[in-house]
């Protein structure tokens, strides 16, 4: 799976990028038909503590899956987004199998 990561309004460090790629690789355990993923990490300029946004788009055959979460840290936002995508991937896989 190809992973494309963009960071808007800040420069992401290598540790964060490695964390995102590691978490995305775990999605292939649930469904190996993921072609590529696009991750956008945004830093919202508001005064709210939860100003880190993670948007993840998975390209799979015949469909795209998307999740967007806003949390206090990028790691938390990525984790919750991937949890949501895990559910979507499982549903998509069941739909393909005709269950």
C-alpha positions in Angstrom: 0.0 0.0 0.0 1.3 3.4 -0.9 1.0 6.0 1.8 1.0 9.8 1.1 1.2 12.1 4.1 0.7 15.9 4.0 1.0 18.2 7.0 -0.7 21.6 6.7 0.4 24.6 8.8 3.3 22.7 10.5 6.2 20.4 9.7 5.6 16.8 10.8 8.6 15.1 12.5 9.9 11.7 11.4 8.5 10.1 14.6 4.9 11.2 13.8 5.2 10.1 10.1 6.5 6.7 11.2 3.6 6.4 13.7 1.1 7.1 11.0 2.6 4.6 8.5 2.8 1.9 11.2 -0.8 2.3 12.1 -2.0 2.3 8.5 0.0 -0.9 7.8 -2.1 -2.6 10.4 -5.2 -2.0 8.3 -3.9 -4.5 5.7 -4.4 -7.2 8.3 -8.2 -6.7 7.9 -8.3 -6.2 4.1 -5.4 -6.6 1.7 -7.2 -4.8 -1.2 -6.2 -1.3 0.0 -4.5 0.4 -3.0 -3.2 3.6 -1.4 -3.9 5.9 1.5 -3.8 9.7 1.7 -3.3 11.3 5.1 -3.7 15.0 5.8 -2.6 16.3 9.2 -3.8 19.8 9.9 -3.1 22.2 12.7 -6.2 24.3 13.3 -5.4 27.9 14.3 -8.2 28.1 16.9 -7.8 28.6 20.6 -9.4 25.3 21.3 -7.2 22.6 22.9 -8.4 20.0 20.4 -6.9 21.7 17.4 -5.1 18.7 15.7 -7.0 17.2 12.8 -6.3 13.9 11.0 -8.1 13.1 7.7 -7.4 9.7 6.2 -8.7 8.5 2.8 -8.3 4.9 1.8 -8.5 4.0 -1.9 -9.8 0.5 -2.4 -11.1 -1.2 -5.5 -14.5 0.1 -6.4 -14.7 2.5 -3.4 -13.0 5.1 -1.2 -13.2 5.1 2.6 -12.8 8.4 4.6 -12.4 9.4 8.2 -11.8 12.7 9.8 -11.1 13.3 13.5 -10.1 16.3 15.7 -8.3 15.7 19.0 -5.7 17.1 21.4 -2.8 15.2 19.7 -2.1 14.0 16.2 -1.5 10.5 17.5 -4.9 10.4 19.2 -6.6 11.8 16.0 -4.8 9.2 13.8 -5.7 6.4 16.2 -9.4 7.3 16.3 -9.5 7.8 12.5 -8.0 4.4 11.9 -10.4 2.7 14.4 -13.2 4.2 12.3 -11.6 3.0 9.1 -11.1 -0.4 10.5 -14.9 -0.7 11.0 -15.5 0.6 7.5 -13.0 -1.9 6.0 -14.6 -4.8 7.8 -18.0 -3.8 6.5 -16.7 -3.4 3.0 -15.0 -6.8 3.1 -18.3 -8.4 4.3 -20.2 -6.7 1.6 -17.8 -8.1 -1.0 -18.1 -11.6 0.3 -21.9 -11.3 0.3 -22.4 -11.8 4.0 
